[in-house]
Amino acid sequence: MRSISYRTRVRLRKGLKIGLIVLGALLLALLLFAIYLGRYMVYTPEGVKLDFKRDSSLDVALPTGETRSNDTPESVPIEFADPDPRGREAERITGWYIDLEMLQDPQAVLEAVQQLSPPCTVLIDLKGGNGSFYYSTAIDGAQTADVDVAAVDAVISYLRSHGFTMVARVRSFQDSNFALNHISSSLRIASGALWVGNGFYWLDPGSDTVVAYLKQIARELAEKGFKEIVFDEFRFPNGTQIAYSSDLSRTELVSGVATDLLNFFASSNITISFGNPSPELKLSGDSHIYISGVTGSGVSATVKGYNQLEDVQTQLVFLTSSKDKRFDDYQVLRPLLSKLVQ
């Protein structure tokens, strides 16, 4: 058997090394290219597609460490150089809402939506207090609800393609799934166990990780066509067993998160609003406060509780099935699948 000369073996080894280096460089280039393309990936019911028109300027990532911010939030409302930074005239909100109970039958919701005539506003709940998402989400660690998520995606796609004003409502500090996966960013009792309120674990408003998570959700929903994101139950819970210490009051902590969210999205085409917040929460720009669970007899007291709003008739939105005339002076959304009651 003919042996390979020493000089040939040296050349082969050198060639192999060069080949491995070139292969490694190609793999690295492919990896970097895949990361670059990732910012343009859009998740749809049909799968993943590339959208090079996507604005990635608002991408956010969770902090690597669990930190609690003690910086004093601004004590004044957010002010924009232009009262309407998006160049749109304020429009009166009229339309319908779709809650989580309705989404148990998304096909019925889709059929009802197809009977609507735009333009009108449609608010849809997309994340519950247990942390489950009711649409196809790409957020790391997120879990989807036990419903036909693809059918919910179809509802969203229909609303987007037919010119409806789309509003998404998500639970903010109620999120059992995220709390279990980020213990140090959750509210706890003295023993260290997670605190439970209304059947759910709650997140710490003072955690940078929590704030980044809320930004991720809003960013993803904006990509799906939603023009307004409502962070529901936007408050620090009233729990005497919560073991919590901060240089800021609980109201200041939540107000600081609101300020951060409003500032972060101020120059975008996304409106940030809040659901059932503490009455002390201040707004400006085109943000709204969404209120649910109020009867006709409670309208007056609710309005007085939010007298800090610059224009309560346009900034306060009621979600109700009632036809009580006392709602007529305010913006109202009514349930899509329920008959109106007195």
N, C-alpha and C positions, 0 to 999 in steps of 0.2 A: 504494500500500500504506500502510495507516494505521500511523503510528509510535506507539510506547509512550512515554507522557510520562515525564519525569524523575522525578516524584513516584511514579509507578507502579513504575518500575525500582528506586527506593530501597526501596519496600515489598517488592518481590519478593526483592531481595537480603537484606533483613532477615529475611523469612520463611524463605528458604533457610538462612540461618545458624542461625536458631532450630531449624529442622527437623533440621539436621545435629547440633546440640548434643543435641537430644532423642534422636535415633537413636544417637548415641555413648553417651549415658547408659543407654539401653536395652541396648545391646550389652555395656556394662560390667557392668550388673546381671545379665544372662544369664551372663556369664563367672563372676562371683562365685558365682552360684547353682549353676553347674556344678561349681565347685571345692568348694562346700559339699556337694553331692550325692556327689562323688567319695569322700568318707570313708565313705559308706554303700554303696558298690558292692561286690558280692560276685561273684567269677568262678566259674561252674559249667560243667559239660559242656554245658549247654543255652544258655549265653551269659552275659550280664551282667544281674544283677538288683539291685534296691535292697532293702537290709535296714536299716530304721531302728532296729532293736534292737542293731545292731552297736556294740561298745564301741571307740571310737577313742582312748581315753586312752593306749594303748600305741603309737600310731603313731610311727615313727622315720624320719628322713631321713639320707642320707649327708652327712657334713660337706663343706663346699665346698672345704676345704683338706685336703691329706694331712699329717696330723700324727702324731707318735709320742709317746705319753704316758709320762712318766717318774715319775709320782706313785707313791709306794710303796703297794702294795695292803695291805688289812687283813691282819694276821698271824694273826687268829683266825677260826674258822669262822663262817659266817652264823648268827645266832640270831634266831628268831622269838619274838614275845611268846607265841604259842600254839604248842606243838610241832607241831600240825597246823593251819596257818593257813586251810586250806580247809574245815575242819570235817568231814573225812572220816577214818574209821578206816583205818589202814594195812592194805592188802589184799595177800595173797600173789600175786605175778605168776605166772600160768600161761597158756600159750597157744602162739602160733606167730609165726614171723617170715617175711617175704617179702623176699628180697634182690634186687639189681639183675639178676642172671642170670634169676631167675624172671620178672621183669617184661618179659623179651624176649617172653614169651607171656602178656600180661595177660588174655587171654580164659580161658586155663587157670587162672590165678590166681582170676579171678572165679568160675569154676565150683567151684573148691575152697573158696573162702570161703563160697559159698552152701550148702555141706554142713556148715558149722560151726554149733554151737549156742551162742549167748551165754548167760550172760556169760563172756567170756574176753578175754585181751589179744591183739591182733594188732599186731606191729611191722612197718612197711614202710619199706624204703629209698627215699628220694625225691630224693637228689642224690648224684652220684658225684664222684670226685676230679677229673675233667676239668671240673667245674662245670656239667654238664648236669642240668636238672631233669626229673623223670619225671612231672610233673603240670602242669596249666595254671597257670603263674605269671604274675603281673602285675608282678614286680620289674623295674625298669628295667635293660635291658642283659642280662637273663638269657637263656640259650638252653635249649631243650628237647632232650631226648634223642631219638635216632633209634628211637623205639618208638611204638606207638599210644597217645599221651598221653590221648586221649579215653577209651580203654578203662581206663587206669589211674585216670582221674577217676571212672569208673563203679565201680571197686573201692572207692575212697574213699567215694563216695556210698552204696554198699551198706552198708559198715561203719558209717557214721554213722547211717543210718536204721534199723539193726537192733540198736542198743544195744551194740556192741562197744566195749571200751576201746581207743582208737586211740593208737598210739605211732609217731611219725615219726622216722626216723634220717637224718641228713644229714652229709656230710663237712664239717668245720669249716674247718681251715686248709689243706686240700688243695682247690684250686680254680683250675685252669689258666685258665679263661675270665675270671674276675674278676681274676686276676693280670695277664693280658695287657692288660686295660682299665684297670688301676690299678697301673702299674709301681712307683710310689713306695710303695705299700702291700704290696709283695711282697718275699720274701726273695731276695737276689742274691749273686753272687760278686764278687770284687774288681774285675773288669772292668766290672761293671754289668749283666751278663747275668743273666737269671733263673736261680735255682738249681733243679735238678730232683731230686726225691726220690721213689722208687717210681713213676717215670714221670709225675709231675705237678709242676706249679709250686705253691709254697706261699705262703701269705699271712703277713704280719707281725703277730703277736699284739699288738705294741705300737702298732698303727695304730688311731686312732679310727674311721677309715673302715671298717676290717674289722669292728670291734665293732658298729658301726651296721648293717652288712650282715647280720651274724648275727641281730641283733634283728629286722630286717625279715623274714628267713626264718621265724623263730619266730612272729612276729605273723601272718604270712600263713597258716601251717599251723594256727595256733589257730583262725583264722576258718573253716577247712575241717573243723573238728571234732576235731582232735587235742588230747588232754589232756596229752600228754607229748612233749617234743622232745629227742632225743638228739643231741648234737653229737659225732660220731665222730672218731676220730684226734685227740683233743683234747690236743695236746702240741706242744712245740717240737721239730722234727726234729733228729736227731743227724747233722749235716753239718759236717765240718771245713773245707769250702770256703766255707761261708756267711760273708760279710763283714757282721758285725753288731756294733754297739756300743750299750750302754745302761747306765744307772746301776743297772739291775736285772738280776738273774740271769735266765736263760731260764725257770727254774721259776717265779720270781716274776712274770714277765710273763704266763705262761699262767694262773697262779693269780689274777692281777688281773683277767683277762678273765672267769674263772669267777665271781669275786665280783661283777663288774659285771652279768653276766647274771642271777645269782641275785637280786641286789637289785632289778634292773629289773622282774622278773616276780614278785617275792615276794608282792605283794598281788593278783595276778591268779589265774585258775583254771588257769594253765599251769604244769606241772612241767618244770623244766630239768634234764636229766641229761647224762651224758658217756660216750662210748664209748672204750675202750682208752686212757685218759688216763695221764699220769705217776702213779706210785703215791703221790706226795706230795700229790696233789690232795685237799682236804678238802671234805666235804659236810655239810649239815644239812637239816632239814626233810624233805620226802618225795622228795628227789632220789635217783637211782640211778647206779651205774656198771655199764655193759654191757660184757661181755667176750666176745670171740669168738676162735676158733682154739685153744681149750684142750682137751686130751684128759683122760680120766679120771685118768691118772697125774700130770697137772699141776695138778689142782684144789687140792691142799694147798698147794703153793708159791704159787699165785696168791692164795689166801686170805691167806696170811701176808704177801704183798706189800702187801695193803690193810688191814693191821691198825690203821690210823689211823681206820677207819670206826667209828662208834658202835655199829652193829648190822650186822655183815657179812652175816648171813643174810638180812636184808631189804633191804639196800642194794646188794648185789652180785647181778647178773643174768647168767647164762651163756646164750650163744647156741650151741647144740650140737645135733648130730644123734645124739649118743651116748646109749645107755641105761645107761651105766655108773652103778652104784649110788652112786658117790662124788659125783655131782651132786645126789643126793636131798635133801641138807640145805640146798640153796640154791634160789633162784628160777631157773627155767629156761624159755627159749623154744626151740622146735624148728622146723625148716624145714617150711613148709606143703606143698611139692611133693615132698619127698624121703622115701623110706622110712627109718625109724629103723635105725641100725646099732649094732652092739655097740662 
